């Protein structure tokens, strides 16, 4: 299942792919959701670890 990007920019500049941070902490894959909002709107399954991390951040 695809992960969700947490940060892909820093200080206004796009990060290189190897520095992109996902919600679950896994290395970036070829296909990821751009952010939590896009994942929610897509109504597709996401990485369970990302889902848990996003829910924890909301509480």
PDB file of N, CA, C and O in Angstrom:
ATOM      1  N   UNK A   1       0.842  -1.190   0.000  1.00  0.00           N
ATOM      2  CA  UNK A   1       0.000   0.000   0.000  1.00  0.00           C
ATOM      3  C   UNK A   1       0.883   1.248   0.000  1.00  0.00           C
ATOM      4  O   UNK A   1       1.955   1.250   0.605  1.00  0.00           O
ATOM      5  N   UNK A   2       0.446   2.285  -0.662  1.00  0.00           N
ATOM      6  CA  UNK A   2       1.266   3.499  -0.754  1.00  0.00           C
ATOM      7  C   UNK A   2       1.303   4.271   0.562  1.00  0.00           C
ATOM      8  O   UNK A   2       0.343   4.283   1.333  1.00  0.00           O
ATOM      9  N   UNK A   3       2.435   4.906   0.787  1.00  0.00           N
ATOM     10  CA  UNK A   3       2.628   5.753   1.960  1.00  0.00           C
ATOM     11  C   UNK A   3       2.147   7.174   1.661  1.00  0.00           C
ATOM     12  O   UNK A   3       1.780   7.500   0.531  1.00  0.00           O
ATOM     13  N   UNK A   4       2.158   8.005   2.696  1.00  0.00           N
ATOM     14  CA  UNK A   4       1.734   9.393   2.571  1.00  0.00           C
ATOM     15  C   UNK A   4       2.918  10.303   2.916  1.00  0.00           C
ATOM     16  O   UNK A   4       3.572  10.114   3.941  1.00  0.00           O
ATOM     17  N   UNK A   5       3.185  11.279   2.065  1.00  0.00           N
ATOM     18  CA  UNK A   5       4.287  12.217   2.300  1.00  0.00           C
ATOM     19  C   UNK A   5       3.921  13.170   3.434  1.00  0.00           C
ATOM     20  O   UNK A   5       2.831  13.742   3.462  1.00  0.00           O
ATOM     21  N   UNK A   6       4.854  13.325   4.364  1.00  0.00           N
ATOM     22  CA  UNK A   6       4.680  14.286   5.456  1.00  0.00           C
ATOM     23  C   UNK A   6       5.376  15.603   5.085  1.00  0.00           C
ATOM     24  O   UNK A   6       4.778  16.673   5.190  1.00  0.00           O
ATOM     25  N   UNK A   7       6.629  15.521   4.655  1.00  0.00           N
ATOM     26  CA  UNK A   7       7.387  16.696   4.219  1.00  0.00           C
ATOM     27  C   UNK A   7       8.107  16.385   2.915  1.00  0.00           C
ATOM     28  O   UNK A   7       8.792  15.368   2.810  1.00  0.00           O
ATOM     29  N   UNK A   8       7.956  17.251   1.925  1.00  0.00           N
ATOM     30  CA  UNK A   8       8.749  17.122   0.708  1.00  0.00           C
ATOM     31  C   UNK A   8       9.374  18.457   0.324  1.00  0.00           C
ATOM     32  O   UNK A   8      10.032  18.572  -0.711  1.00  0.00           O
ATOM     33  N   UNK A   9       9.162  19.460   1.162  1.00  0.00           N
ATOM     34  CA  UNK A   9       9.797  20.773   0.989  1.00  0.00           C
ATOM     35  C   UNK A   9      10.400  21.195   2.330  1.00  0.00           C
ATOM     36  O   UNK A   9       9.876  20.850   3.390  1.00  0.00           O
ATOM     37  N   UNK A  10      11.487  21.932   2.276  1.00  0.00           N
ATOM     38  CA  UNK A  10      12.078  22.483   3.483  1.00  0.00           C
ATOM     39  C   UNK A  10      12.551  23.890   3.176  1.00  0.00           C
ATOM     40  O   UNK A  10      13.314  24.118   2.237  1.00  0.00           O
ATOM     41  N   UNK A  11      12.091  24.818   3.975  1.00  0.00           N
ATOM     42  CA  UNK A  11      12.496  26.219   3.816  1.00  0.00           C
ATOM     43  C   UNK A  11      12.231  26.728   2.399  1.00  0.00           C
ATOM     44  O   UNK A  11      13.023  27.483   1.836  1.00  0.00           O
ATOM     45  N   UNK A  12      11.093  26.296   1.833  1.00  0.00           N
ATOM     46  CA  UNK A  12      10.680  26.767   0.525  1.00  0.00           C
ATOM     47  C   UNK A  12      11.291  26.040  -0.657  1.00  0.00           C
ATOM     48  O   UNK A  12      10.978  26.356  -1.805  1.00  0.00           O
ATOM     49  N   UNK A  13      12.162  25.068  -0.396  1.00  0.00           N
ATOM     50  CA  UNK A  13      12.802  24.344  -1.495  1.00  0.00           C
ATOM     51  C   UNK A  13      12.394  22.877  -1.481  1.00  0.00           C
ATOM     52  O   UNK A  13      12.275  22.266  -0.418  1.00  0.00           O
ATOM     53  N   UNK A  14      12.183  22.324  -2.656  1.00  0.00           N
ATOM     54  CA  UNK A  14      11.804  20.914  -2.780  1.00  0.00           C
ATOM     55  C   UNK A  14      12.982  20.029  -2.391  1.00  0.00           C
ATOM     56  O   UNK A  14      14.105  20.223  -2.856  1.00  0.00           O
ATOM     57  N   UNK A  15      12.705  19.054  -1.527  1.00  0.00           N
ATOM     58  CA  UNK A  15      13.745  18.136  -1.088  1.00  0.00           C
ATOM     59  C   UNK A  15      14.030  17.085  -2.154  1.00  0.00           C
ATOM     60  O   UNK A  15      13.131  16.707  -2.905  1.00  0.00           O
ATOM     61  N   UNK A  16      15.278  16.607  -2.228  1.00  0.00           N
ATOM     62  CA  UNK A  16      15.553  15.486  -3.128  1.00  0.00           C
ATOM     63  C   UNK A  16      14.785  14.257  -2.647  1.00  0.00           C
ATOM     64  O   UNK A  16      14.470  14.150  -1.462  1.00  0.00           O
ATOM     65  N   UNK A  17      14.490  13.354  -3.530  1.00  0.00           N
ATOM     66  CA  UNK A  17      13.648  12.199  -3.215  1.00  0.00           C
ATOM     67  C   UNK A  17      14.134  11.440  -1.984  1.00  0.00           C
ATOM     68  O   UNK A  17      13.313  10.998  -1.179  1.00  0.00           O
ATOM     69  N   UNK A  18      15.427  11.278  -1.819  1.00  0.00           N
ATOM     70  CA  UNK A  18      15.944  10.498  -0.696  1.00  0.00           C
ATOM     71  C   UNK A  18      15.771  11.206   0.659  1.00  0.00           C
ATOM     72  O   UNK A  18      15.952  10.581   1.705  1.00  0.00           O
ATOM     73  N   UNK A  19      15.423  12.501   0.648  1.00  0.00           N
ATOM     74  CA  UNK A  19      15.200  13.226   1.899  1.00  0.00           C
ATOM     75  C   UNK A  19      13.721  13.453   2.211  1.00  0.00           C
ATOM     76  O   UNK A  19      13.393  14.052   3.235  1.00  0.00           O
ATOM     77  N   UNK A  20      12.825  12.983   1.339  1.00  0.00           N
ATOM     78  CA  UNK A  20      11.391  13.118   1.565  1.00  0.00           C
ATOM     79  C   UNK A  20      11.018  12.291   2.795  1.00  0.00           C
ATOM     80  O   UNK A  20      11.482  11.163   2.954  1.00  0.00           O
ATOM     81  N   UNK A  21      10.181  12.855   3.660  1.00  0.00           N
ATOM     82  CA  UNK A  21       9.776  12.182   4.894  1.00  0.00           C
ATOM     83  C   UNK A  21       8.325  11.734   4.763  1.00  0.00           C
ATOM     84  O   UNK A  21       7.444  12.527   4.429  1.00  0.00           O
ATOM     85  N   UNK A  22       8.090  10.450   5.030  1.00  0.00           N
ATOM     86  CA  UNK A  22       6.731   9.916   5.020  1.00  0.00           C
ATOM     87  C   UNK A  22       6.206   9.892   6.443  1.00  0.00           C
ATOM     88  O   UNK A  22       6.979   9.985   7.396  1.00  0.00           O
ATOM     89  N   UNK A  23       4.891   9.766   6.592  1.00  0.00           N
ATOM     90  CA  UNK A  23       4.291   9.738   7.918  1.00  0.00           C
ATOM     91  C   UNK A  23       4.769   8.548   8.735  1.00  0.00           C
ATOM     92  O   UNK A  23       4.886   8.650   9.956  1.00  0.00           O
ATOM     93  N   UNK A  24       5.047   7.425   8.089  1.00  0.00           N
ATOM     94  CA  UNK A  24       5.451   6.221   8.821  1.00  0.00           C
ATOM     95  C   UNK A  24       6.966   6.125   8.984  1.00  0.00           C
ATOM     96  O   UNK A  24       7.450   5.292   9.750  1.00  0.00           O
ATOM     97  N   UNK A  25       7.712   6.959   8.282  1.00  0.00           N
ATOM     98  CA  UNK A  25       9.163   6.947   8.397  1.00  0.00           C
ATOM     99  C   UNK A  25       9.865   6.033   7.410  1.00  0.00           C
ATOM    100  O   UNK A  25      11.093   5.952   7.421  1.00  0.00           O
ATOM    101  N   UNK A  26       9.114   5.340   6.552  1.00  0.00           N
ATOM    102  CA  UNK A  26       9.731   4.475   5.544  1.00  0.00           C
ATOM    103  C   UNK A  26      10.372   5.318   4.450  1.00  0.00           C
ATOM    104  O   UNK A  26      10.037   6.488   4.266  1.00  0.00           O
ATOM    105  N   UNK A  27      11.302   4.696   3.728  1.00  0.00           N
ATOM    106  CA  UNK A  27      11.913   5.369   2.590  1.00  0.00           C
ATOM    107  C   UNK A  27      10.847   5.643   1.537  1.00  0.00           C
ATOM    108  O   UNK A  27       9.929   4.841   1.371  1.00  0.00           O
ATOM    109  N   UNK A  28      10.951   6.754   0.827  1.00  0.00           N
ATOM    110  CA  UNK A  28       9.984   7.066  -0.224  1.00  0.00           C
ATOM    111  C   UNK A  28       9.975   5.995  -1.310  1.00  0.00           C
ATOM    112  O   UNK A  28      11.016   5.451  -1.681  1.00  0.00           O
ATOM    113  N   UNK A  29       8.789   5.710  -1.805  1.00  0.00           N
ATOM    114  CA  UNK A  29       8.651   4.733  -2.892  1.00  0.00           C
ATOM    115  C   UNK A  29       8.346   5.481  -4.183  1.00  0.00           C
ATOM    116  O   UNK A  29       8.288   6.711  -4.200  1.00  0.00           O
ATOM    117  N   UNK A  30       8.154   4.743  -5.247  1.00  0.00           N
ATOM    118  CA  UNK A  30       7.875   5.368  -6.543  1.00  0.00           C
ATOM    119  C   UNK A  30       6.533   6.077  -6.567  1.00  0.00           C
ATOM    120  O   UNK A  30       6.381   7.099  -7.236  1.00  0.00           O
ATOM    121  N   UNK A  31       5.556   5.545  -5.841  1.00  0.00           N
ATOM    122  CA  UNK A  31       4.232   6.145  -5.851  1.00  0.00           C
ATOM    123  C   UNK A  31       3.784   6.362  -4.420  1.00  0.00           C
ATOM    124  O   UNK A  31       3.722   5.417  -3.633  1.00  0.00           O
ATOM    125  N   UNK A  32       3.466   7.625  -4.075  1.00  0.00           N
ATOM    126  CA  UNK A  32       3.000   7.973  -2.733  1.00  0.00           C
ATOM    127  C   UNK A  32       1.908   9.021  -2.875  1.00  0.00           C
ATOM    128  O   UNK A  32       1.798   9.700  -3.895  1.00  0.00           O
ATOM    129  N   UNK A  33       1.107   9.133  -1.826  1.00  0.00           N
ATOM    130  CA  UNK A  33       0.144  10.224  -1.794  1.00  0.00           C
ATOM    131  C   UNK A  33       0.877  11.504  -1.458  1.00  0.00           C
ATOM    132  O   UNK A  33       1.805  11.499  -0.649  1.00  0.00           O
ATOM    133  N   UNK A  34       0.468  12.595  -2.073  1.00  0.00           N
ATOM    134  CA  UNK A  34       1.131  13.888  -1.913  1.00  0.00           C
ATOM    135  C   UNK A  34       1.049  14.383  -0.466  1.00  0.00           C
ATOM    136  O   UNK A  34       2.008  14.965   0.043  1.00  0.00           O
ATOM    137  N   UNK A  35      -0.079  14.159   0.192  1.00  0.00           N
ATOM    138  CA  UNK A  35      -0.245  14.538   1.587  1.00  0.00           C
ATOM    139  C   UNK A  35      -1.480  13.836   2.136  1.00  0.00           C
ATOM    140  O   UNK A  35      -2.164  13.118   1.407  1.00  0.00           O
ATOM    141  N   UNK A  36      -1.766  14.042   3.421  1.00  0.00           N
ATOM    142  CA  UNK A  36      -2.882  13.349   4.075  1.00  0.00           C
ATOM    143  C   UNK A  36      -4.228  13.722   3.447  1.00  0.00           C
ATOM    144  O   UNK A  36      -5.118  12.878   3.346  1.00  0.00           O
ATOM    145  N   UNK A  37      -4.378  14.967   3.030  1.00  0.00           N
ATOM    146  CA  UNK A  37      -5.643  15.391   2.420  1.00  0.00           C
ATOM    147  C   UNK A  37      -5.895  14.644   1.117  1.00  0.00           C
ATOM    148  O   UNK A  37      -7.016  14.204   0.863  1.00  0.00           O
ATOM    149  N   UNK A  38      -4.868  14.497   0.292  1.00  0.00           N
ATOM    150  CA  UNK A  38      -5.034  13.773  -0.967  1.00  0.00           C
ATOM    151  C   UNK A  38      -5.357  12.295  -0.709  1.00  0.00           C
ATOM    152  O   UNK A  38      -6.167  11.700  -1.420  1.00  0.00           O
ATOM    153  N   UNK A  39      -4.725  11.715   0.301  1.00  0.00           N
ATOM    154  CA  UNK A  39      -5.000  10.321   0.636  1.00  0.00           C
ATOM    155  C   UNK A  39      -6.449  10.154   1.083  1.00  0.00           C
ATOM    156  O   UNK A  39      -7.107   9.185   0.704  1.00  0.00           O
ATOM    157  N   UNK A  40      -6.947  11.089   1.881  1.00  0.00           N
ATOM    158  CA  UNK A  40      -8.329  11.011   2.361  1.00  0.00           C
ATOM    159  C   UNK A  40      -9.320  11.181   1.213  1.00  0.00           C
ATOM    160  O   UNK A  40     -10.328  10.476   1.156  1.00  0.00           O
ATOM    161  N   UNK A  41      -9.046  12.099   0.308  1.00  0.00           N
ATOM    162  CA  UNK A  41      -9.956  12.352  -0.804  1.00  0.00           C
ATOM    163  C   UNK A  41      -9.931  11.244  -1.855  1.00  0.00           C
ATOM    164  O   UNK A  41     -10.920  11.034  -2.557  1.00  0.00           O
ATOM    165  N   UNK A  42      -8.809  10.536  -1.965  1.00  0.00           N
ATOM    166  CA  UNK A  42      -8.695   9.493  -2.975  1.00  0.00           C
ATOM    167  C   UNK A  42      -9.519   8.262  -2.616  1.00  0.00           C
ATOM    168  O   UNK A  42      -9.863   7.472  -3.495  1.00  0.00           O
ATOM    169  N   UNK A  43      -9.836   8.094  -1.350  1.00  0.00           N
ATOM    170  CA  UNK A  43     -10.626   6.955  -0.887  1.00  0.00           C
ATOM    171  C   UNK A  43      -9.992   5.630  -1.320  1.00  0.00           C
ATOM    172  O   UNK A  43     -10.690   4.704  -1.731  1.00  0.00           O
ATOM    173  N   UNK A  44      -8.674   5.554  -1.223  1.00  0.00           N
ATOM    174  CA  UNK A  44      -7.903   4.351  -1.543  1.00  0.00           C
ATOM    175  C   UNK A  44      -7.167   3.911  -0.276  1.00  0.00           C
ATOM    176  O   UNK A  44      -6.920   4.733   0.607  1.00  0.00           O
ATOM    177  N   UNK A  45      -6.814   2.632  -0.176  1.00  0.00           N
ATOM    178  CA  UNK A  45      -6.075   2.178   1.006  1.00  0.00           C
ATOM    179  C   UNK A  45      -4.687   2.804   1.061  1.00  0.00           C
ATOM    180  O   UNK A  45      -4.040   2.996   0.031  1.00  0.00           O
ATOM    181  N   UNK A  46      -4.235   3.121   2.279  1.00  0.00           N
ATOM    182  CA  UNK A  46      -2.893   3.670   2.484  1.00  0.00           C
ATOM    183  C   UNK A  46      -2.151   2.773   3.469  1.00  0.00           C
ATOM    184  O   UNK A  46      -2.747   1.902   4.102  1.00  0.00           O
ATOM    185  N   UNK A  47      -0.886   2.988   3.587  1.00  0.00           N
ATOM    186  CA  UNK A  47      -0.021   2.264   4.514  1.00  0.00           C
ATOM    187  C   UNK A  47      -0.620   2.349   5.924  1.00  0.00           C
ATOM    188  O   UNK A  47      -0.961   3.438   6.387  1.00  0.00           O
ATOM    189  N   UNK A  48      -0.747   1.216   6.599  1.00  0.00           N
ATOM    190  CA  UNK A  48      -1.333   1.196   7.935  1.00  0.00           C
ATOM    191  C   UNK A  48      -0.524   2.005   8.935  1.00  0.00           C
ATOM    192  O   UNK A  48      -1.095   2.634   9.827  1.00  0.00           O
ATOM    193  N   UNK A  49       0.800   1.998   8.799  1.00  0.00           N
ATOM    194  CA  UNK A  49       1.652   2.778   9.702  1.00  0.00           C
ATOM    195  C   UNK A  49       1.445   4.274   9.488  1.00  0.00           C
ATOM    196  O   UNK A  49       1.428   5.042  10.450  1.00  0.00           O
ATOM    197  N   UNK A  50       1.288   4.692   8.229  1.00  0.00           N
ATOM    198  CA  UNK A  50       0.998   6.097   7.940  1.00  0.00           C
ATOM    199  C   UNK A  50      -0.354   6.486   8.529  1.00  0.00           C
ATOM    200  O   UNK A  50      -0.499   7.545   9.139  1.00  0.00           O
ATOM    201  N   UNK A  51      -1.339   5.616   8.337  1.00  0.00           N
ATOM    202  CA  UNK A  51      -2.681   5.889   8.847  1.00  0.00           C
ATOM    203  C   UNK A  51      -2.651   6.088  10.362  1.00  0.00           C
ATOM    204  O   UNK A  51      -3.281   7.010  10.880  1.00  0.00           O
ATOM    205  N   UNK A  52      -1.918   5.223  11.076  1.00  0.00           N
ATOM    206  CA  UNK A  52      -1.825   5.330  12.533  1.00  0.00           C
ATOM    207  C   UNK A  52      -1.127   6.626  12.942  1.00  0.00           C
ATOM    208  O   UNK A  52      -1.577   7.306  13.864  1.00  0.00           O
ATOM    209  N   UNK A  53      -0.034   6.972  12.264  1.00  0.00           N
ATOM    210  CA  UNK A  53       0.717   8.184  12.588  1.00  0.00           C
ATOM    211  C   UNK A  53      -0.136   9.430  12.359  1.00  0.00           C
ATOM    212  O   UNK A  53      -0.075  10.369  13.154  1.00  0.00           O
ATOM    213  N   UNK A  54      -0.922   9.455  11.299  1.00  0.00           N
ATOM    214  CA  UNK A  54      -1.797  10.596  11.016  1.00  0.00           C
ATOM    215  C   UNK A  54      -2.884  10.701  12.083  1.00  0.00           C
ATOM    216  O   UNK A  54      -3.166  11.791  12.580  1.00  0.00           O
ATOM    217  N   UNK A  55      -3.494   9.569  12.435  1.00  0.00           N
ATOM    218  CA  UNK A  55      -4.522   9.579  13.477  1.00  0.00           C
ATOM    219  C   UNK A  55      -3.946  10.047  14.818  1.00  0.00           C
ATOM    220  O   UNK A  55      -4.582  10.827  15.528  1.00  0.00           O
ATOM    221  N   UNK A  56      -2.754   9.577  15.162  1.00  0.00           N
ATOM    222  CA  UNK A  56      -2.109   9.998  16.413  1.00  0.00           C
ATOM    223  C   UNK A  56      -1.846  11.502  16.419  1.00  0.00           C
ATOM    224  O   UNK A  56      -1.996  12.154  17.452  1.00  0.00           O
ATOM    225  N   UNK A  57      -1.457  12.052  15.272  1.00  0.00           N
ATOM    226  CA  UNK A  57      -1.188  13.485  15.187  1.00  0.00           C
ATOM    227  C   UNK A  57      -2.460  14.311  15.351  1.00  0.00           C
ATOM    228  O   UNK A  57      -2.408  15.451  15.814  1.00  0.00           O
ATOM    229  N   UNK A  58      -3.591  13.742  14.974  1.00  0.00           N
ATOM    230  CA  UNK A  58      -4.867  14.457  15.097  1.00  0.00           C
ATOM    231  C   UNK A  58      -5.401  14.479  16.512  1.00  0.00           C
ATOM    232  O   UNK A  58      -6.234  15.319  16.853  1.00  0.00           O
ATOM    233  N   UNK A  59      -4.929  13.564  17.336  1.00  0.00           N
ATOM    234  CA  UNK A  59      -5.414  13.493  18.734  1.00  0.00           C
ATOM    235  C   UNK A  59      -4.636  14.366  19.658  1.00  0.00           C
ATOM    236  O   UNK A  59      -4.924  14.411  20.854  1.00  0.00           O
TER     237      UNK A  59
END
